[in-house]
Amino acid sequence: FCGNGARCAALWARTRGWVYGKDMIIETSCGALHVSLTTQGRAEVTMPAPKGLRIGLRLRAFKRSFLVHFVNSGVPHAVVFVPDIGKTDVGGLGRALRFHKAFGRAGANIDFVQIKKNILIIRTYERGVEAETPACGTGAVAAAFVARVLGYGCSPQHVMVRSGDRLSVSFDAAVRLEGPGKTIFAGEVNI
């Protein structure tokens, strides 16, 4: 499941003329999700409710102890708050924590988060990719949810991802992820 993927799929379907109007339902591995096109080039998806919250796990990596918070926001995420996101070894620490036994056989995505002026700045090491990615929608939701549980967050919560895009996570009757999408490549393949 990919929160940003659901938003971008809706935007892409609209630009291709496959859907009309601003609201649609997208079938995902997490079930059918409502997506609304909000403004030019932006979409909002109703996300699965976060589950499996575990706050305050003390995990060891690189002979150091890390305070980690776990939640499944569509996929498993471990959130680690850091004082300086720019000095965080996302690749090294992400690899070290990704398969930690605390997360079971499947492991977890690892989200490193700095809080700066009510904005969450996030860098994510994603499982499957096995590297840092430019943005992670389920990671933004996980970070915002954990920040809110710990009393640091708000709704809507603005989240700045590695690509420089700003996402918005809202918590009310449902969890919603809103942000931009843009086409960066188009092509055809003959099979």
Salt bridges, closest charged atoms under 4 A:
ASP23 OD1 - HIS34 NE2 3.21
GLU44 OE1 - ARG176 NE 3.19
ASP111 OD2 - HIS77 ND1 2.63
GLU130 OE1 - ARG98 NE 3.00
GLU132 OE2 - ARG123 NE 2.72
GLU132 OE2 - ARG162 NE 3.49
ASP165 OD1 - LYS182 NZ 3.75
ASP172 OD2 - ARG176 NH1 2.61
GLU178 OE2 - ARG42 NE 2.81
